[in-house]
Amino acid sequence: MREKRSQLTGSHRKSGCVVIKKRLQMEYQTLANQQNRNYGVANPGYVPATSGPAMFAPPAAAGAAAAATAEGPSAPPASMFDSMPGYEGTVSGGGTVSRTSDILSDTEEVDFCPLQCLLTPVPAPEPGPEQPNWNIPSITEDTAREAFILFASSKCCYSASPAKNGVITNMDAFNTYRYRLETFTETRSTEWSHEPYKGQPVDAYAQPPPGPWDVPAKTPSYFLDDKQVIKVPYTSSTKACHACVGMGRKPCKECAGAGNKVCWVCNGSGFRSGEDRCHHCNGRGRDNCSHCGGQGAKICEVCQGKQQLLVYIKLTVKWINNCDNYVVEQLSGLQVNNLSTVSGKEMFRDTQYMVYPVMGFPDPAVVNASQRLVHEHQGKFSATSRILQQRHTIELIPVTKVTYMWKANSNIYFVYGNEFKVSADNYPATCCSSTPSAWLHVGAGFLLVRPGLESHTVKVNMSELLRGLKHGNRHQRR
């Protein structure tokens, strides 16, 4: 028993020593990483700016190598960003990783999953309001005629005679419904960001930072798209600029850090012809670089010459109104795209945190569309964002097909929407038709005479008129 107990005690001591040793190694590595961080490699070809312009440039190959090295890293190194509690997966460049998913590459953008929505039971939608009486109004013949006259008057090449004198023979009402579902959502994403350090507060590790969904944001206006960018508290720290290696200046790319280039007048010889000294470079053979002013270096654009960057986690809050429409087609002949520009009479509206599908509507296509869209929205947006509000409406868009007679010919047009817009694809009296016309000189202008159309007096340039008449004659010969 004693031997067994001593063996157990020895094994426990051994495992405890291993754990303590691993903890000491982790703490030592953390301190070493914080004290001896490397943000880039110093540029061997970089020479600090002197009081006067540099007189000699390095060889071409060395200068090119120096210029290439002077550009520095294009993105901050991964070691530049600290590990913040609750933000271990956050990366730079727009990538965001949810705490409930695996780490993704920095080229993917994934919004934080709303943990509160997943952990808190979702309240059941309340029953919608009492279904109204679905009465379908129709427009009168006078309304249809007035809309047609306004339509013809708005067209410069249309005669108002068919609209005014046409005889309406038939009016067919088509009840077109539009169902609209809106889901107002909030998404939050994080990324590491940096800006030139100009004395901003540094609060990293003062206390644990709040979670992405714990950071307070402004109160949004429902069903209106909006965006807010917030600096996450207790994540700001200062780091040496990775682009200029903390020097505040970068070698000029044009002159490879030399401050001067070969004189373009004398081609570096210092003389123009014979023994005449070049007056452009004063015989030096080199000219000061105009991009850096002869200094050989320019102010770093990343840190703006401050040498340090303020590094922090940036939280982007987006409020998006996700909207889907369904229009019932009634085979009236009117293009459905025309209905997107008009409004209808709102016959049903329900706004809740989560809405119920529409029930009791006389058109089963609207009922089926409501069930499908409500199911799709609640399943799609609750998994990637937080649903704040839902709203669905049903509009009756009046569409009337009008048949009328003008000059013994039957024609049609459509009047649709609350705005009483008109669609008439084959208007019978337009200036663009093949009906022959004639121009008569009247005073300072010309009188356009076309059979079946009203006469209009307009001022026309004589050369343009003659050119148009010649073109018309050639067209008639053909």
Secondary structure, DSSP 4 states (H G I P E B T S, - for coil): -HHHHHHHHHHHHHHHHHHHHHHHHHHHHHHHHHHS-------TT-----SS----PPPHHHHHHHHHHHT--SS--GGGS---TT-TT--BSS-B--TTS----TT-B-PPP-HHHHHSPPPPPPPPPPP---------HHHHHHHHHHHHHT-TTB-SHHHHHPEEEEEEEEEEEEEEEEEEEEEEEEEEEEEE-SS----TTSSPPPPTTTS--PPPPTTS-EEEEEEPTT--EEEE-TTTTTSSEEE-TTTTTSSEEE-TTTTTSSBSSTTPBPTTTTTSSEEE-TTTTTSSEEE-TTTTT-SEEEEEEEEEEEEEEEEEEEE-----S--GGGGGGS--EEEEEEEESSPPPP-S-S-HHHHHHHHHHHHHHHHHHHHHSEEEEEEEEEEEEEEEEEEEEETTEEEEEEEETTTTEEE-TT-S-BTTSS---EEEEETTEEEEE-TTS--EEE---HHHHHHHHHHHHHHHH-
